[in-house]
Amino acid sequence: MKLDAAQVYVVDDDQDFREATCELLEEEGLNPRAYSDGNAMLKRLDPEWGGVILCDIRMVGMDGFKVLKAVRQTAPNVPFVMITGHGDVRLAIAAIKAGAYDFLEKPMQ
C-alpha cells in the first residue's frame, strides 16, 4: 500500500480555520491535508502513516474525542494533537488522558 505523502492531517469543521492552518503549515515546509470531519480522515488513515493529526475537539457529528478513540484503535502510533477554541485545564487533561500527544488552544501561533 502506498503511504500518504501528507505529513499533517488537519481535521476541523471550520473551513476558514482549516485553510489558514494548512497555509501556515505549507509556509513551514510541511504537506498538510485538510478534512472537514473525522470520518473522512479515518477513511484515508493508514496504520503505518508517519504523519501527525491535528484535530478539533468540538465538531458536528463525530467530536475530537471520538476521532481520537478511532485513531488509537486503527493507528495507535500516529501522534494526535487536540485543538480547540474552547479549552480549559480540565479539557486538556482529559485529552491527554484519552491518548492525545498534546493539546493546543485556538488561535495557534
C-alpha positions, 0 to 999 in steps of 0.5 A: 500500500502506498503511504500518504505523502501528507505529513499533517492531517488537519481535521476541523469543521471550520473551513476558514480555520482549516485553510489558514492552518494548512497555509501556515503549515505549507509556509513551514515546509510541511504537506498538510491535508485538510478534512472537514470531519473525522470520518473522512480522515479515518477513511484515508488513515493508514496504520503505518502513516508517519504523519501527525493529526491535528484535530478539533475537539468540538465538531458536528457529528463525530467530536475530537474525542471520538476521532481520537478513540478511532485513531488509537484503535486503527493507528495507535502510533500516529501522534494526535494533537487536540485543538480547540477554541474552547479549552480549559485545564480540565479539557486538556487533561482529559485529552491527554488522558484519552491518548492525545500527544498534546493539546493546543488552544485556538488561535495557534501561533 
